[in-house]
Amino acid sequence: MFPPKAIDDVRILPRPSLAATRRLPGWLQALRASPRARGIVSDVGALLLAVLDVWLVIPEDAPAYSIWLSAVAVAAMVMRRHVPFLAVLVTVPGFMTGWSQLAAMIALGSLAKKHRLLSWRMVVGSILVFLCGYVRWPLSEFVALSWQEHALNVIWAVIIAGMPVAIGLLISARQELSARIRELASSREREKKLLAETIRAAERARLAREMHDVVSHQVTLIAMQAGALQVSTGENTEQAARTIRELSTRTLEELRNLVGVLRSGDEAEQGQPGLDELDDLVRNFRSDQVPVALDVETEPSRLPRSVSHAVYRTVQEALTNVRKHAAGSRASVRVRTQQDTLVVEVRNGRANARKPVLPSGGHGLIGLKERAGLLGGTFSAGPTAEGGFRVSATYPLAG
Protein backbone atom coordinates (compact mmCIF):
# COMPACT_ATOMS: atom_id res chain seq x y z
CA MET A 1 0.00 0.00 0.00
CA PHE A 2 1.12 3.59 -0.60
CA PRO A 3 1.65 5.84 2.41
CA PRO A 4 -1.08 8.53 2.69
CA LYS A 5 1.06 11.30 1.22
CA ALA A 6 2.13 9.14 -1.69
CA ILE A 7 -1.38 9.18 -3.15
CA ASP A 8 -1.01 12.85 -4.07
CA ASP A 9 2.23 12.03 -5.88
CA VAL A 10 0.59 9.59 -8.29
CA ARG A 11 0.67 10.98 -11.78
CA ILE A 12 -1.12 9.65 -14.83
CA LEU A 13 1.38 8.84 -17.56
CA PRO A 14 0.80 11.25 -20.43
CA ARG A 15 0.01 10.14 -23.93
CA PRO A 16 2.80 10.35 -26.47
CA SER A 17 3.64 13.92 -27.37
CA LEU A 18 2.25 15.53 -30.48
CA ALA A 19 5.70 15.58 -32.04
CA ALA A 20 6.12 11.83 -31.45
CA THR A 21 2.69 11.17 -32.91
CA ARG A 22 3.50 13.18 -36.01
CA ARG A 23 6.52 10.97 -36.68
CA LEU A 24 4.22 7.96 -37.17
CA PRO A 25 2.92 7.16 -40.67
CA GLY A 26 -0.58 8.33 -41.41
CA TRP A 27 -2.06 4.84 -41.47
CA LEU A 28 -0.59 4.09 -38.04
CA GLN A 29 -2.07 7.29 -36.62
CA ALA A 30 -5.48 6.33 -38.02
CA LEU A 31 -5.10 2.84 -36.56
CA ARG A 32 -4.27 4.22 -33.09
CA ALA A 33 -7.30 6.48 -33.17
CA SER A 34 -9.85 3.85 -34.29
CA PRO A 35 -10.75 0.89 -32.02
CA ARG A 36 -12.75 -0.65 -34.87
CA ALA A 37 -9.73 -0.53 -37.18
CA ARG A 38 -7.53 -2.10 -34.51
CA GLY A 39 -10.06 -4.91 -34.09
CA ILE A 40 -10.12 -5.62 -37.82
CA VAL A 41 -6.32 -5.68 -37.98
CA SER A 42 -6.16 -8.10 -35.03
CA ASP A 43 -8.72 -10.39 -36.70
CA VAL A 44 -6.74 -10.41 -39.94
CA GLY A 45 -3.52 -11.08 -38.04
CA ALA A 46 -5.07 -13.97 -36.10
CA LEU A 47 -6.50 -15.41 -39.31
CA LEU A 48 -3.15 -15.26 -41.11
CA LEU A 49 -1.30 -16.87 -38.18
CA ALA A 50 -3.85 -19.68 -37.98
CA VAL A 51 -3.61 -20.28 -41.75
CA LEU A 52 0.19 -20.32 -41.58
CA ASP A 53 0.15 -22.75 -38.65
CA VAL A 54 -2.07 -25.23 -40.51
CA TRP A 55 -0.21 -24.85 -43.81
CA LEU A 56 3.19 -25.56 -42.22
CA VAL A 57 2.21 -28.79 -40.48
CA ILE A 58 -0.50 -30.41 -42.62
CA PRO A 59 0.80 -33.51 -44.47
CA GLU A 60 0.16 -34.14 -48.13
CA ASP A 61 -1.84 -37.31 -47.43
CA ALA A 62 -4.10 -35.70 -44.82
CA PRO A 63 -7.71 -36.97 -44.77
CA ALA A 64 -10.22 -34.65 -46.38
CA TYR A 65 -12.32 -34.31 -43.22
CA SER A 66 -9.30 -33.10 -41.21
CA ILE A 67 -8.55 -30.47 -43.83
CA TRP A 68 -12.12 -29.21 -43.78
CA LEU A 69 -12.29 -29.16 -39.98
CA SER A 70 -9.00 -27.26 -39.84
CA ALA A 71 -10.32 -24.76 -42.39
CA VAL A 72 -13.47 -24.21 -40.32
CA ALA A 73 -11.31 -23.67 -37.22
CA VAL A 74 -9.22 -21.09 -39.06
CA ALA A 75 -12.36 -19.29 -40.28
CA ALA A 76 -13.59 -19.07 -36.67
CA MET A 77 -10.90 -16.42 -36.03
CA VAL A 78 -13.20 -13.74 -37.48
CA MET A 79 -15.75 -14.24 -34.68
CA ARG A 80 -13.39 -14.78 -31.74
CA ARG A 81 -13.76 -11.18 -30.44
CA HIS A 82 -17.56 -11.21 -30.51
CA VAL A 83 -18.44 -14.82 -29.52
CA PRO A 84 -15.20 -16.31 -28.14
CA PHE A 85 -16.83 -19.34 -26.50
CA LEU A 86 -18.46 -20.33 -29.79
CA ALA A 87 -15.11 -19.82 -31.51
CA VAL A 88 -13.48 -22.24 -29.05
CA LEU A 89 -16.17 -24.85 -29.74
CA VAL A 90 -15.71 -24.46 -33.50
CA THR A 91 -11.91 -24.83 -33.32
CA VAL A 92 -11.92 -27.93 -31.09
CA PRO A 93 -12.78 -30.52 -33.82
CA GLY A 94 -10.11 -29.13 -36.13
CA PHE A 95 -7.56 -29.22 -33.29
CA MET A 96 -8.52 -32.77 -32.26
CA THR A 97 -8.58 -34.39 -35.71
CA GLY A 98 -6.61 -31.87 -37.74
CA TRP A 99 -3.83 -29.30 -37.32
CA SER A 100 -5.50 -26.07 -36.10
CA GLN A 101 -3.73 -25.93 -32.72
CA LEU A 102 -2.90 -22.21 -32.89
CA ALA A 103 -6.49 -21.31 -33.85
CA ALA A 104 -7.80 -23.06 -30.73
CA MET A 105 -5.22 -21.30 -28.53
CA ILE A 106 -6.10 -17.87 -29.98
CA ALA A 107 -9.81 -18.51 -29.44
CA LEU A 108 -9.19 -19.59 -25.83
CA GLY A 109 -7.11 -16.45 -25.21
CA SER A 110 -9.96 -14.30 -26.53
CA LEU A 111 -12.33 -16.13 -24.19
CA ALA A 112 -10.05 -15.40 -21.22
CA LYS A 113 -10.13 -11.67 -22.06
CA LYS A 114 -13.91 -11.56 -21.74
CA HIS A 115 -14.74 -13.91 -18.87
CA ARG A 116 -13.58 -14.56 -15.33
CA LEU A 117 -11.15 -17.39 -14.74
CA LEU A 118 -13.65 -19.59 -12.87
CA SER A 119 -16.67 -18.90 -15.06
CA TRP A 120 -18.25 -21.98 -16.60
CA ARG A 121 -17.32 -20.91 -20.13
CA MET A 122 -13.67 -20.59 -19.14
CA VAL A 123 -13.67 -23.95 -17.37
CA VAL A 124 -15.33 -25.76 -20.29
CA GLY A 125 -13.17 -24.05 -22.92
CA SER A 126 -9.92 -24.73 -21.02
CA ILE A 127 -10.81 -28.41 -20.51
CA LEU A 128 -11.65 -28.87 -24.20
CA VAL A 129 -8.37 -27.31 -25.36
CA PHE A 130 -6.46 -29.32 -22.75
CA LEU A 131 -8.03 -32.58 -23.95
CA CYS A 132 -7.26 -31.70 -27.56
CA GLY A 133 -3.62 -31.18 -26.61
CA TYR A 134 -3.45 -34.37 -24.57
CA VAL A 135 -5.46 -36.87 -26.64
CA ARG A 136 -3.98 -38.06 -29.95
CA TRP A 137 -5.99 -38.84 -33.05
CA PRO A 138 -6.66 -41.56 -34.05
CA LEU A 139 -7.47 -42.96 -30.63
CA SER A 140 -5.76 -46.27 -31.39
CA GLU A 141 -2.42 -44.50 -31.49
CA PHE A 142 -3.21 -42.61 -28.26
CA VAL A 143 -3.98 -45.83 -26.39
CA ALA A 144 -0.71 -47.38 -27.52
CA LEU A 145 1.41 -44.60 -25.99
CA SER A 146 3.71 -45.39 -23.05
CA TRP A 147 3.22 -43.78 -19.64
CA GLN A 148 6.22 -41.50 -20.25
CA GLU A 149 4.60 -40.24 -23.44
CA HIS A 150 1.31 -39.72 -21.61
CA ALA A 151 3.14 -37.65 -18.97
CA LEU A 152 4.79 -35.53 -21.66
CA ASN A 153 1.43 -35.08 -23.36
CA VAL A 154 -0.09 -33.84 -20.09
CA ILE A 155 2.68 -31.26 -19.68
CA TRP A 156 2.30 -30.18 -23.28
CA ALA A 157 -1.50 -29.92 -22.94
CA VAL A 158 -1.16 -27.79 -19.78
CA ILE A 159 1.10 -25.42 -21.70
CA ILE A 160 -1.24 -25.31 -24.69
CA ALA A 161 -4.30 -24.55 -22.52
CA GLY A 162 -2.56 -22.48 -19.82
CA MET A 163 -0.54 -20.08 -21.94
CA PRO A 164 -3.46 -18.47 -23.84
CA VAL A 165 -5.47 -18.27 -20.61
CA ALA A 166 -2.60 -16.48 -18.86
CA ILE A 167 -2.07 -14.10 -21.78
CA GLY A 168 -5.79 -13.39 -22.08
CA LEU A 169 -6.13 -12.67 -18.35
CA LEU A 170 -3.05 -10.42 -18.50
CA ILE A 171 -4.49 -8.42 -21.40
CA SER A 172 -7.85 -8.19 -19.62
CA ALA A 173 -6.18 -6.95 -16.42
CA ARG A 174 -4.19 -4.38 -18.38
CA GLN A 175 -7.32 -3.11 -20.13
CA GLU A 176 -9.17 -2.89 -16.83
CA LEU A 177 -6.26 -1.06 -15.23
CA SER A 178 -6.10 1.38 -18.14
CA ALA A 179 -9.84 2.02 -17.84
CA ARG A 180 -9.51 2.66 -14.12
CA ILE A 181 -6.58 5.00 -14.67
CA ARG A 182 -8.64 6.95 -17.19
CA GLU A 183 -11.55 7.01 -14.76
CA LEU A 184 -9.24 8.17 -11.98
CA ALA A 185 -7.84 10.93 -14.18
CA SER A 186 -11.36 12.02 -15.10
CA SER A 187 -12.40 11.94 -11.44
CA ARG A 188 -9.37 14.00 -10.47
CA GLU A 189 -10.25 16.58 -13.10
CA ARG A 190 -13.83 16.76 -11.82
CA GLU A 191 -12.56 17.16 -8.26
CA LYS A 192 -10.22 19.94 -9.34
CA LYS A 193 -13.09 21.76 -11.06
CA LEU A 194 -15.37 21.35 -8.03
CA LEU A 195 -12.60 22.56 -5.72
CA ALA A 196 -11.97 25.58 -7.91
CA GLU A 197 -15.70 26.37 -7.98
CA THR A 198 -15.89 25.99 -4.19
CA ILE A 199 -12.92 28.29 -3.69
CA ARG A 200 -14.40 30.88 -6.04
CA ALA A 201 -17.76 30.70 -4.26
CA ALA A 202 -16.07 31.11 -0.87
CA GLU A 203 -14.09 34.08 -2.17
CA ARG A 204 -17.24 35.68 -3.57
CA ALA A 205 -19.02 35.18 -0.25
CA ARG A 206 -16.06 36.60 1.69
CA LEU A 207 -15.82 39.60 -0.62
CA ALA A 208 -19.57 40.20 -0.32
CA ARG A 209 -19.36 40.11 3.49
CA GLU A 210 -16.40 42.47 3.62
CA MET A 211 -17.88 44.91 1.13
CA HIS A 212 -21.17 44.94 2.99
CA ASP A 213 -19.48 45.40 6.37
CA VAL A 214 -17.24 48.19 5.10
CA VAL A 215 -19.72 50.11 2.97
CA SER A 216 -23.13 49.55 4.54
CA HIS A 217 -22.25 50.89 7.98
CA GLN A 218 -20.51 54.05 6.83
CA VAL A 219 -22.95 54.85 4.03
CA THR A 220 -25.88 54.43 6.42
CA LEU A 221 -24.38 57.00 8.77
CA ILE A 222 -23.66 59.32 5.85
CA ALA A 223 -27.28 59.05 4.71
CA MET A 224 -28.54 59.79 8.22
CA GLN A 225 -26.29 62.81 8.54
CA ALA A 226 -27.39 64.06 5.14
CA GLY A 227 -31.00 63.77 6.25
CA ALA A 228 -30.23 65.73 9.39
CA LEU A 229 -28.43 68.34 7.31
CA GLN A 230 -31.62 69.08 5.40
CA VAL A 231 -33.38 70.35 8.52
CA SER A 232 -30.38 71.84 10.34
CA THR A 233 -29.27 75.46 10.50
CA GLY A 234 -26.24 77.33 11.68
CA GLU A 235 -23.82 75.44 13.91
CA ASN A 236 -25.70 72.13 13.52
CA THR A 237 -25.28 72.35 9.76
CA GLU A 238 -21.54 72.81 10.08
CA GLN A 239 -21.28 69.88 12.50
CA ALA A 240 -23.32 67.60 10.23
CA ALA A 241 -21.19 68.52 7.22
CA ARG A 242 -18.01 67.81 9.21
CA THR A 243 -19.40 64.42 10.27
CA ILE A 244 -20.29 63.53 6.68
CA ARG A 245 -16.76 64.41 5.58
CA GLU A 246 -15.22 62.26 8.34
CA LEU A 247 -17.46 59.32 7.52
CA SER A 248 -16.71 59.59 3.80
CA THR A 249 -12.97 59.69 4.47
CA ARG A 250 -13.19 56.68 6.80
CA THR A 251 -15.19 54.76 4.19
CA LEU A 252 -12.56 55.40 1.53
CA GLU A 253 -9.78 54.30 3.91
CA GLU A 254 -11.53 51.04 4.72
CA LEU A 255 -12.20 50.37 1.04
CA ARG A 256 -8.51 50.99 0.26
CA ASN A 257 -7.53 48.55 3.02
CA LEU A 258 -9.92 45.93 1.68
CA VAL A 259 -8.69 46.31 -1.89
CA GLY A 260 -5.11 46.09 -0.63
CA VAL A 261 -5.88 42.82 1.14
CA LEU A 262 -7.48 41.38 -1.99
CA ARG A 263 -4.56 42.43 -4.21
CA SER A 264 -1.83 41.19 -1.88
CA GLY A 265 -3.51 37.86 -1.12
CA ASP A 266 -2.93 38.24 2.63
CA GLU A 267 -5.38 37.02 5.20
CA ALA A 268 -8.61 38.99 5.21
CA GLU A 269 -8.26 39.83 8.91
CA GLN A 270 -4.89 41.56 8.55
CA GLY A 271 -5.33 45.31 8.87
CA GLN A 272 -9.05 44.97 9.67
CA PRO A 273 -10.63 46.46 12.82
CA GLY A 274 -11.06 44.29 15.91
CA LEU A 275 -12.28 44.31 19.50
CA ASP A 276 -9.73 46.95 20.52
CA GLU A 277 -11.49 49.44 18.22
CA LEU A 278 -14.95 48.76 19.58
CA ASP A 279 -14.85 51.91 21.75
CA ASP A 280 -14.32 54.10 18.68
CA LEU A 281 -17.17 52.36 16.86
CA VAL A 282 -19.60 52.90 19.74
CA ARG A 283 -18.44 56.51 20.08
CA ASN A 284 -19.32 57.16 16.44
CA PHE A 285 -22.84 55.84 16.96
CA ARG A 286 -23.27 57.90 20.11
CA SER A 287 -22.25 61.01 18.19
CA ASP A 288 -24.99 60.15 15.72
CA GLN A 289 -27.59 60.19 18.51
CA VAL A 290 -27.72 56.43 19.04
CA PRO A 291 -27.44 55.82 22.81
CA VAL A 292 -25.29 52.72 23.27
CA ALA A 293 -24.15 51.03 26.49
CA LEU A 294 -20.92 49.04 26.02
CA ASP A 295 -19.80 46.27 28.38
CA VAL A 296 -16.63 44.36 27.41
CA GLU A 297 -15.53 41.68 29.90
CA THR A 298 -12.55 40.26 28.02
CA GLU A 299 -9.12 41.44 26.98
CA PRO A 300 -8.67 42.06 23.23
CA SER A 301 -5.14 40.61 23.37
CA ARG A 302 -6.55 37.20 24.37
CA LEU A 303 -8.58 36.82 21.20
CA PRO A 304 -7.47 35.38 17.87
CA ARG A 305 -7.42 38.08 15.21
CA SER A 306 -10.17 36.38 13.20
CA VAL A 307 -12.48 36.26 16.24
CA SER A 308 -11.68 39.86 17.18
CA HIS A 309 -12.54 41.02 13.67
CA ALA A 310 -15.77 38.99 13.67
CA VAL A 311 -16.83 40.60 16.97
CA TYR A 312 -16.26 44.06 15.53
CA ARG A 313 -18.29 43.30 12.39
CA THR A 314 -21.11 41.76 14.43
CA VAL A 315 -21.45 44.82 16.65
CA GLN A 316 -21.09 47.15 13.67
CA GLU A 317 -23.87 45.46 11.70
CA ALA A 318 -26.20 45.22 14.70
CA LEU A 319 -25.81 48.92 15.60
CA THR A 320 -26.18 49.92 11.94
CA ASN A 321 -29.51 48.09 11.88
CA VAL A 322 -30.53 49.88 15.07
CA ARG A 323 -29.78 53.18 13.39
CA LYS A 324 -31.70 52.12 10.28
CA HIS A 325 -34.78 50.50 11.75
CA ALA A 326 -35.08 51.52 15.41
CA ALA A 327 -34.20 55.20 15.51
CA GLY A 328 -34.38 56.69 19.00
CA SER A 329 -34.15 53.37 20.85
CA ARG A 330 -31.41 52.54 23.32
CA ALA A 331 -28.94 49.78 22.52
CA SER A 332 -26.65 47.67 24.68
CA VAL A 333 -23.54 45.78 23.62
CA ARG A 334 -22.08 43.05 25.80
CA VAL A 335 -18.96 41.00 25.07
CA ARG A 336 -18.05 38.31 27.57
CA THR A 337 -16.15 35.04 27.83
CA GLN A 338 -17.81 31.78 28.90
CA GLN A 339 -15.17 29.09 29.38
CA ASP A 340 -13.62 28.67 25.89
CA THR A 341 -16.31 30.64 24.06
CA LEU A 342 -16.71 34.35 23.38
CA VAL A 343 -20.30 35.59 23.49
CA VAL A 344 -21.42 38.80 21.77
CA GLU A 345 -24.90 40.18 22.36
CA VAL A 346 -26.46 43.38 21.03
CA ARG A 347 -29.95 44.40 22.17
CA ASN A 348 -32.13 47.38 21.42
CA GLY A 349 -35.56 48.52 22.53
CA ARG A 350 -38.59 49.64 20.59
CA ALA A 351 -38.11 52.53 18.16
CA ASN A 352 -39.04 55.86 19.78
CA ALA A 353 -38.51 58.25 16.85
CA ARG A 354 -40.18 58.56 13.48
CA LYS A 355 -37.45 58.65 10.88
CA PRO A 356 -37.34 57.39 7.31
CA VAL A 357 -36.32 53.74 7.10
CA LEU A 358 -33.37 53.08 4.82
CA PRO A 359 -33.58 50.18 2.37
CA SER A 360 -32.09 46.87 3.48
CA GLY A 361 -31.61 43.56 1.69
CA GLY A 362 -30.90 41.47 4.79
CA HIS A 363 -27.43 40.59 3.51
CA GLY A 364 -25.73 41.81 6.66
CA LEU A 365 -27.30 39.23 8.98
CA ILE A 366 -26.67 36.51 6.41
CA GLY A 367 -23.02 37.53 6.29
CA LEU A 368 -22.75 37.45 10.09
CA LYS A 369 -24.21 33.94 10.17
CA GLU A 370 -21.73 32.78 7.51
CA ARG A 371 -18.83 34.40 9.36
CA ALA A 372 -19.78 32.70 12.62
CA GLY A 373 -20.13 29.35 10.86
CA LEU A 374 -16.69 29.65 9.27
CA LEU A 375 -15.16 30.17 12.72
CA GLY A 376 -17.08 27.24 14.24
CA GLY A 377 -19.50 29.47 16.15
CA THR A 378 -23.22 30.16 16.18
CA PHE A 379 -25.40 33.13 15.30
CA SER A 380 -28.99 34.08 16.05
CA ALA A 381 -31.12 37.18 15.53
CA GLY A 382 -34.74 37.96 16.21
CA PRO A 383 -37.28 40.20 17.93
CA THR A 384 -37.57 40.36 21.71
CA ALA A 385 -40.71 40.20 23.83
CA GLU A 386 -40.41 43.94 24.57
CA GLY A 387 -40.67 44.85 20.88
CA GLY A 388 -36.96 45.33 20.31
CA PHE A 389 -34.37 43.20 18.57
CA ARG A 390 -31.57 40.93 19.72
CA VAL A 391 -28.43 39.79 17.88
CA SER A 392 -26.24 37.13 19.47
CA ALA A 393 -23.13 35.31 18.28
CA THR A 394 -20.67 32.87 19.85
CA TYR A 395 -17.10 32.18 18.75
CA PRO A 396 -14.86 29.38 20.05
CA LEU A 397 -11.52 30.53 21.44
CA ALA A 398 -9.80 27.12 21.49
CA GLY A 399 -8.80 24.88 18.58
N, C-alpha and C positions, 0 to 999 in steps of 0.2 A: 504493500500500500504506500501511496505517497504521503509524506508529512503534510499537515494542513496548508503550510505556506507554499508547498510545491505545486498545488493545484493552480494557483494564479500564474505559475511560470510555464504552464502547458501552452504551447503554441501550435496552431494548425499549420502543417506544412503547406506552403504556397504552391499553386500550380506553376508549371514551367513558365518562365518569363515570355513576354511577347516576342522578344528577339529570338529566343530559342525556338518558339513555335514557328516563326517565319522561316527558319532554316529548313524546316521539314518540307518535303514535296507537297504539292497541292492535294493530291489524292490521299496522302497520309493525314493531312489536316482534316479533310472531309470525313475520313474514317474515324478519327478521334472524336469528332463532334456528333456522330450519328450512331446511337446504339443499334439501330436496325441494320445499318451497314456492317457493323462489327459482328452482329449475329450471322448475317449471310456469309461473311468471310470465314467465320469459324465453322459453319456448316460445310462449306466447300472444302476447307482444309481437312476436316474430319473425313469427309467422303473420299478425298484423294488418298489420304493415309490408309483408309480401310481397303480401297481398291489396290493400292500398292502392296499391302500386306498379303492379300489373297493372291495377287498375280505372282509374287515372288516364291510362294511356297506350294502352289497347286501343281500336282504332277500332270503329266500329259495324258495318263490313262485314268484320270479321275472319273468316277461315276457321274452320270448326268445329273442325278438328283442332288449330289453334293455341290455341284457347280451352281445349280439353281438356288439352293438354300443359301449358299455363300453370297450370291448376288442379291438375294432378298435382304440378307443381313446388312450388306453394304448400303443398300438403298434406304435402310432404316435410319441412317445417319441424318437424313433431312428432317426427321421428326423428333430427334433426341432432346431438343431444347423444350419442345412443347409438351410431349407425352413421353417422358424418359422411361417410365415403367413399361409401357407398351413397346418401346424400342428395345428394351432388354429382352422381353419375351420373343420378339421377332428375331433377334440375333442369336438366341440360344440354339435353335436347330442347326443353323449354319455353323456355329462353333462346335457343336457336338459331332456332327457328321461330315463337316466340311473344314474350311480353313479360315473362317472369319473371326479369329481370336481377338484381334485388335478392335474390330467393330463392337464386339460384346464388352470389352473393357471400356471403350469410350462411352457406350450407352450407360454402363454402370456408374461411371464417373459423373455423368450428367444427372443420373438419379440421385447420387449423393449430394449434389449441389442443391437439390430442391427439397429433400426430405431429411428428417432427423435420422440419426444413426439407428435407433431402435424401432423405427416405424415398420409396420408390417411389409410395406413395399420394399424397403431397404433389406430387410431380413430375407424375404423371398428372392429378390434379385441377386443378393450376394450368394445365397445357397446355390441358385441355379448356375451362376458363373463358376462357382467353386467346383460343382459337380462336373461341369463341362471341361474344366481344366484337369480334373482328377481322372474321370472315366475315359477310357480309350475306345474308339470305334474302329472296327466292329467289336462287339462285346466278347467274342471268343478270344481275341487277342488280349483284352483286358484281364480276363480270368486267368490266362496263362502266365501273367507277370509274376515275378518273384516278390517276396516281401520287401526286399531292398528297393525294387523298382516302385512298389506301391508307396513306400515311405517317401521316395523322391518325388513321386507324383503328388502326394499330399502337400509337400513343401512348395512345389511349383504351383499348385492350385491356390494355396494361401496367398502366394505372391500375386498371382493373376487376379484374384478377387480383392485382395487387400489394398494393392497399390492404387487402383482407380478410386476406391472408396476414400482412402486417405487424401488423395489429391483433390477429389471433389469436396470433401469436408473442409480442406484447407482453403480452397477457392471460396466456398460459401462463407467461412469465417472471415476471410479478408473482405468480401463484399459487405457483410454485415458490419464489420468494423468501419469500413469506409462510409457506410450510410450513417452510422452513429456519429462519426467524426463530423460529417456534414451537418447532421442535426444539431450537434453540440455547437458548431460554429454559428449556425443560424440562431440557436437559442442565445448564444453569447451576444450576437448582434442585437437581438430583440431586447435583451437585458440592458445593453448599453443605451439603446434608444429610450427605454423606459426610465433609466437612471437620469439621462440627460433631461427628459421631460419633467421628471420629479424635481431635479435641481432648478430648472427654469421656473417651475411653478412656485417653489419655495422662495426663489429670489424675487419673483413678482409679488408674492404675498408680503415678503419682508419690506420691499420698496414701498408697497402700498401703505403698510403700517407706518413706516418712518415718515413718508410724505404727509400722511394724514396727521400724525402727531405733531410734526413740525409746523405745518401750514394752518391746520384747522384752528388750533388754539390761538395763535397770534392774529389770524385774520378775523376771528370772532371778536377779539378784543378791539381790533381796529374798527370793525363795523359798529360796535357798541359806542366807541368814542366818537365816531363820525355822526351817529345818531344824536348823541348828546350835544355835539357841536352845533347842530341845527337849531337848537333851542337855547343855546348859551349866549351870554353877552359879556363883554368886558374881560375881566380877569379869568373867568371860567373858560372863555373861548381860547385864550392864550394857553391855559393849562391843558385843555383838551387837545389842541394842536400839537403841543409839546409831547403829550403822551402818544399821539398817533405817530409822530416822527420816531420816538423811541421804539415803539412796537414794530414799525416797518423796518427799522435798522436791525433789530434783533431777529426778525424773520429772515432777512437777507443773510445774516451771519449764520443762522442755523441751516439754511439751505446750502450755503457754501460749504459748511462742515459736512453735510450729508453727501453732497456731490463729491467732495474730496475723499470721503470714505469709499464711495462706490468706484471712483477712478483708481484709487490705490489698491483696492482689494483687501484692506485691513478689516479687522473685526468691526461689526456694526456698532459695538458699544464704545469703541475707542473714540474719545473726544466728545461723547454724548453726555448730557446732564444726568446726574444721579441724585441719591438721597441727600448728599451734602448741599445741594442747591435747592432743596425743597423750601427753605425759608424765603429765598428770593421769589420763587414761584408764588407762594401764598401772599407775599407782600404785594406783588403785582395785582393779584385779584382783589386784595383789600383796597388798593388805590383805585380800583375800578368799582368801588362800592359793593363788593361782595364780602360780607362779614364771614371770616373763616377762622375757626379755632383749630390750632395745630398741636398735636401731641405725639412726639416721637420718642419712643422708649428703647431705642437701640442705637448703637454707634455705627455711623456710616462706614468706618474703616473695617468693620467686621463682615461686611457684605461682599459677596462676589460682584464684580462690576456689572455683569449681566442682570443680576437681581436688582442692584441699585438703580440701574437705568429703567428697568421694568416698573419699579415702584414710582419713579418720577413720572413716567408716561401714564401710569394708572391714575395718579392724583391729578395730573394735568388734564386728562380727558374728562374725569369726573367733575372737576370744577368748571371746565369749559361748558359742560352740559348744564350745570347749575346756572351759569351765566346766561345760557341760551334759553332754557326752558323754565327756570324757577327764579326769575328776577325778584330780588328783594328778600329771599329766604336766607336763613342762616345755614352755614355748612360747617361740618366738623370733619377733620382728618386725623386718623389715629394709625400709627405705625408701631407695631409691637412684635416681640419675639415670643413664640410658644415652642419650647424645646428646640427642635431643629427646623422650625418653620417660621417664616416671616409672614405676618398677617397685616394687610392693608385694608382699611375700611374708611369709606367716605360717605357721610350722610348729609342730607339736607331736608329742610322742612317744606311746608307748602308755600307756593309762590305768593308773595304779598304785594307785588307791584304789577301793574299792567304795562307791559312793554312788548313791542313786536317780537314775535318768535322767529328766529333765524332758521333757514332750511337745514335739514339734517337727513343724511341717508342711512344712519345707523352703523356706518362702517367703523366708527371709533370703538364701540363696544365689541364688535366682532374682532377687531384687531387686538384688543386687550385679552379676549378669550384665547386667541391663537398664541399670543405672546406667553400667556401663563401656561398653556399646554406644552409649548416648546421647552419651557424650563422645568416641566414636571409638576406644575402647580395646578391650582383650580381658580375658577372665576365665576362670580355670580352677580347679577344685577336685577333689581326689581323694585316696585313701589313698596312703601312701608304702610303700616296700619294708620299712621297719622296723616297720610296724604303726601308724604315726601318721597324720597328715592334713596336707595342704598346701593352702593357698589362695593364689592368685597373681593379680594384676591389673596391667595396664599402662594408662597414660593419656598421650596425646600432650600435649606442652607447647606446641607450635607450631600456628598456624592456628586 
